[in-house]
Amino acid sequence: MSEQNKSEDKSSHTTPTIAVIALLLGFFATQGTIFNPTRPAMNNTERAVTEDVRARLWEDPFQAVEQHRKQNNNEKTEIIFTDQSGRTYQDEAGSIQEICRSHLHNKTTLHSIEELGCQIYHKTDEGKSLHILAVMVSNRPYAENQEWRLRNRYALISGLSAAGYNPIDSEHIGFIDFEKACRKNKDYCDFPDYTPYEWFELDKSKSTNDIADDSAIMQKLELKSSDKKELVLVLWLNNDILAHNTNSIKILSQLKTGIKSNSKSTASINFNVIGPHDSDTLKGMYTEAHDLNKIWKNLPLIHKQEYYRFARSNIFSPFVTAEDNQLIPSKTKIVNANWIDEPPANLSQWLQSNIIRTINTNDQLVDILLCELALRGVTLYEKEKCGVKPEFVLEKPAQTTHHIVLINELDTFDSQSLLTTLLKEINPDSGQSHKEKSSRVHTFSYLRGLDGITTAGAFNNQASKIKDQGSSVNKQVSKETIEQRERPVGPSQLDYLLRLAEEIKRLDKQHAGEGGIKAIGITGSDVYDKLSILQALRNKFPDRLFFTTDLDALLTQQTEIKWARNLIVASPFGLRLHDELQRNTPPFRDSYQTALYLTTLLALYCPHTEKHCSGDNLNEAIKKLQIKPRLFEIGNNEAIDLSHTPGKGIHPELKYAGNSKITHSISYINIFGGIASLIILSYLLTPRISHKYINIIALGTLSVVSFYMAIAILLEGDLGSEPLSFTSGASSWHASGIRILAFVFACCFLKHIYDQIKENNREIIKRYKPISVKTLKEKQDTPSTSFLYIDQWGKDFMKNEPIEFSSIWSIYFTNYLSKYRKHSYLLHIYRVLISLLVYLACIFLLLYFINDSFKLNLLTFPTRGEWNQYFTPKILYLTVGIYLALIFVIVDISHSSSHFVTLLKSHNVVWPKFLLRRYSKKYALPEQIVKKKILIDIILTNTKTINSFVYYPFIILFLLILSRNHYFDNWQVTKELIMIFSFTALIASASAYRLKRAAEETRKSVLKELEADYLLQLSRNAAWHKLDERSDKIKLLIEKHLYMIKLLIAEIKNLKEGPFLPLSQHPVVLSLLMPFSSVGGLYLLEYFSFSVS
């Protein structure tokens, strides 16, 4: 039996490799924590305390008070009585509540401002100082506003805790009922119906570890722990009432005067405001101050004194991002001056001086956003320096006109002011007029609350989700539900988003010649609306840049990550501050919580308005800190901080940029050391024949690690570059690293192919001796017929005439990769280049007729920074080039080998005598029969190695698909790329199939001839049986021949090597399955599934 029958199962090498890769990548997939609360519902019990509204520290204070008021009907008769201990109680709708009274407060009633004054009197009677913080929040009934209140209270209480304050009653709050007070005093009729409040007390045991002593920022602001008050009273003011009034400053002034006058306390009491909630309210306050200037002289003295008292309060603003020129009336002249000893001559001047802006304004957010777009190749910004690093300068202004889309919220001043600032920065000459905006910017608007869900609707929706959480029927939204939501009727505006997507798509096609729509910005204030817009547009424009403002933890949730991934977010703050300020507080839900937390700390340490705590001094100190906005990109599991400036003690230090790159390079050195150890171990444990593959892996690994180390050193200190984190989901460097690995592998494969061809030819010459080296040298100048066209080789051979094997071999060998023929390698390269050019021309024409803007899809790279934009496309083009060269080299080799097989099959080959004798002796058959086995063996010897080459391009294809995996960055597998991948796979597979078909046809022909020989011998055996007994030896010989022919037929039939492998084990099939058995293949399958749906 032939030794060639001992075949190796090539698939066995592929399966473990893919399994190991899948196992390694599986470590990066984490199972989310599933929360299933088991707390029982609370009993409806009450407790007789002064702060009588039951509310945990995380509850909405307005909702708690509203529920309390509904349960206790204030219209019923109030019965006030005093017990034996002297305590006074009031019967409120059947609930007995204690009332605060003193010798100075003997007529107080429940929930009155007088009662709050009494509480202040009692709590400060031992000389304790008090700091009143009036926090302005929205009390609108919508789901997003309720969430806002929950978040604000959490952030404020966290700030109080970090400063050393504890709640006096952690389960109850109180409230002032101004609706009832209005019946007695008309001055309170403009006040909100009720104002919740809660008390906090300084824990002096925490003074040894005070945040002011540990934080460098607090020390730069000259804030001291000794400035803190012993008590803090938090008032929750309904911002909506103040916003709709034209006298919000008057209300705040009267509130401060009323509380202090009713307290009758001689203790130190300071009053400051945190707010307002939005830009509209602050704009109204500026307008009120402007109008007050006109009537100031005619105001009664009592009102002037109220304004005078309020003028000694600071207004800390952590929410308003609109610029001053968008808030202050244009005719108001602001003079920087600080007055303390007399009433203001200019209320606008006072307001400007006493507002401490603790959050970045729109112009700063826009500046950082447009700089980031410039770093990513969208050159709309005309400024030369973006401040990413001192030497970073945009090399050229925008030569290519890039188009962007801005989708803004129509019904809020904050969104409109942000849009105005964006348009002004993009086109400075346009001013604030939308009509004069640049033609590069296409704006669309929407109304807040796109989903049409109210608070009740949100509650019912959430209850339905909890109820059906375990039901498999409700795990996916039904098609009917989706269609119902998208119907163009009812309060839901989601159908507008579908038409908006089509309109942007139309614009993209219209401006395809100018690069199309490069980026889409969302300038709304509601995170739920942003997510709805992203859901509608992300699938339509998967490779475009999406950007917005204000970081929210909802954007990083796994349920939203599909459309929020790689969203660029410019935000005044992240979800946490520097460790010195954040202390033990967990990261917040949004950036405004972080702003409120920091503002609370500043307010607590600046209760007064003197010296370093005056508005002007605080604003100047904050300005000197150069607190710039942060910039994030939503990654796989978190928001990646890609800010252009360091944290400077306020923000956390950058995790993925700057000096951490050296840390990454050290980690890559460690990785390389580990891989080197594995390689050495593999050398010791594996057979020598596999060392060449280990060498290829080692060389590829060394190249990738060297690339990462070089990049880490090159980008040291560059905050405008991509991070090097492998799991961030916001780095395209890993795609380049994988492509470098593919490039090295492809180069090694090419060298291996040529080495194997030479080795294969030497083996054929050694085993079959078709022609001597001397003869080959004599034939080196023999011209080849149509050497560029392989199918023309040997066309002069006559089929009926006997042809020496040496003649066919000399044609094949001397025209193909032979050192004995001049320019044979050059001719091979010519054929590869011609095939490559024809392929590229076909792909170009095909894609051009299918999609006019295919360049836009193919040439879109999620790069960031100069070096990334420089290296990424070049590495990609280099890798794709060597990949295509590898394919067409294999195609050329397979073509020549299949033609060689065809020549052997279709001609009467005369084999060398020694070879015939050797095979005749081995198989005990006549030479006329064994020459067919010689034909099969030489085909197997020549094609066995070539048949395995088909794996190589599919390995490179696997790496190319893997490099575009969405896990690393916003890489997309477009229809055009799928078409190219399919064509290259088809070409590689077709070349291997062509070789297999030629070999299989030869085997069929040989088997047919052997079966004919078998029948011939069988007929001879029957004829000899009719003769006399003297023919016994001849009959035995014929029977032996019959047996050997049958064995030979069985051997050739069972041949499962090289091109004779079964289809299920053939490299063509296994190679085609290879990309789909990889992580990249899973992404391809996912793409196909979503395309169908």
Secondary structure as GFF3:
##gff-version 3
##sequence-region A 1 1093
A	DSSP	three_ten_helix	3	5	.	.	.	ID=ss1
A	DSSP	alpha_helix	11	26	.	.	.	ID=ss2
A	DSSP	beta_strand	53	54	.	.	.	ID=ss3
A	DSSP	alpha_helix	61	71	.	.	.	ID=ss4
A	DSSP	beta_strand	79	82	.	.	.	ID=ss5
A	DSSP	beta_strand	88	92	.	.	.	ID=ss6
A	DSSP	beta_strand	95	99	.	.	.	ID=ss7
A	DSSP	alpha_helix	113	123	.	.	.	ID=ss8
A	DSSP	beta_strand	130	137	.	.	.	ID=ss9
A	DSSP	alpha_helix	143	162	.	.	.	ID=ss10
A	DSSP	beta_strand	165	167	.	.	.	ID=ss11
A	DSSP	beta_strand	172	177	.	.	.	ID=ss12
A	DSSP	alpha_helix	178	181	.	.	.	ID=ss13
A	DSSP	three_ten_helix	186	188	.	.	.	ID=ss14
A	DSSP	beta_strand	194	202	.	.	.	ID=ss15
A	DSSP	three_ten_helix	204	209	.	.	.	ID=ss16
A	DSSP	alpha_helix	211	214	.	.	.	ID=ss17
A	DSSP	alpha_helix	216	220	.	.	.	ID=ss18
A	DSSP	three_ten_helix	225	227	.	.	.	ID=ss19
A	DSSP	beta_strand	231	238	.	.	.	ID=ss20
A	DSSP	alpha_helix	239	244	.	.	.	ID=ss21
A	DSSP	alpha_helix	248	263	.	.	.	ID=ss22
A	DSSP	beta_strand	269	274	.	.	.	ID=ss23
A	DSSP	alpha_helix	279	295	.	.	.	ID=ss24
A	DSSP	three_ten_helix	296	298	.	.	.	ID=ss25
A	DSSP	alpha_helix	301	310	.	.	.	ID=ss26
A	DSSP	beta_strand	315	317	.	.	.	ID=ss27
A	DSSP	alpha_helix	324	327	.	.	.	ID=ss28
A	DSSP	alpha_helix	347	354	.	.	.	ID=ss29
A	DSSP	beta_strand	355	357	.	.	.	ID=ss30
A	DSSP	alpha_helix	362	375	.	.	.	ID=ss31
A	DSSP	beta_strand	403	409	.	.	.	ID=ss32
A	DSSP	alpha_helix	413	426	.	.	.	ID=ss33
A	DSSP	three_ten_helix	428	430	.	.	.	ID=ss34
A	DSSP	three_ten_helix	434	436	.	.	.	ID=ss35
A	DSSP	beta_strand	441	446	.	.	.	ID=ss36
A	DSSP	alpha_helix	455	467	.	.	.	ID=ss37
A	DSSP	three_ten_helix	472	474	.	.	.	ID=ss38
A	DSSP	alpha_helix	479	485	.	.	.	ID=ss39
A	DSSP	alpha_helix	494	510	.	.	.	ID=ss40
A	DSSP	three_ten_helix	512	514	.	.	.	ID=ss41
A	DSSP	beta_strand	517	522	.	.	.	ID=ss42
A	DSSP	alpha_helix	527	537	.	.	.	ID=ss43
A	DSSP	beta_strand	545	549	.	.	.	ID=ss44
A	DSSP	three_ten_helix	553	556	.	.	.	ID=ss45
A	DSSP	alpha_helix	561	564	.	.	.	ID=ss46
A	DSSP	beta_strand	568	571	.	.	.	ID=ss47
A	DSSP	alpha_helix	579	582	.	.	.	ID=ss48
A	DSSP	alpha_helix	591	605	.	.	.	ID=ss49
A	DSSP	three_ten_helix	611	613	.	.	.	ID=ss50
A	DSSP	alpha_helix	615	624	.	.	.	ID=ss51
A	DSSP	beta_strand	630	634	.	.	.	ID=ss52
A	DSSP	beta_strand	639	641	.	.	.	ID=ss53
A	DSSP	alpha_helix	660	685	.	.	.	ID=ss54
A	DSSP	three_ten_helix	688	690	.	.	.	ID=ss55
A	DSSP	alpha_helix	691	714	.	.	.	ID=ss56
A	DSSP	alpha_helix	733	768	.	.	.	ID=ss57
A	DSSP	alpha_helix	773	778	.	.	.	ID=ss58
A	DSSP	three_ten_helix	790	792	.	.	.	ID=ss59
A	DSSP	beta_strand	802	804	.	.	.	ID=ss60
A	DSSP	alpha_helix	805	814	.	.	.	ID=ss61
A	DSSP	alpha_helix	824	850	.	.	.	ID=ss62
A	DSSP	alpha_helix	854	858	.	.	.	ID=ss63
A	DSSP	alpha_helix	866	906	.	.	.	ID=ss64
A	DSSP	beta_strand	908	910	.	.	.	ID=ss65
A	DSSP	alpha_helix	913	923	.	.	.	ID=ss66
A	DSSP	alpha_helix	927	948	.	.	.	ID=ss67
A	DSSP	alpha_helix	951	963	.	.	.	ID=ss68
A	DSSP	alpha_helix	975	1025	.	.	.	ID=ss69
A	DSSP	three_ten_helix	1029	1031	.	.	.	ID=ss70
A	DSSP	alpha_helix	1032	1053	.	.	.	ID=ss71
A	DSSP	three_ten_helix	1058	1060	.	.	.	ID=ss72
A	DSSP	three_ten_helix	1063	1065	.	.	.	ID=ss73
A	DSSP	alpha_helix	1067	1076	.	.	.	ID=ss74
A	DSSP	alpha_helix	1079	1092	.	.	.	ID=ss75
###
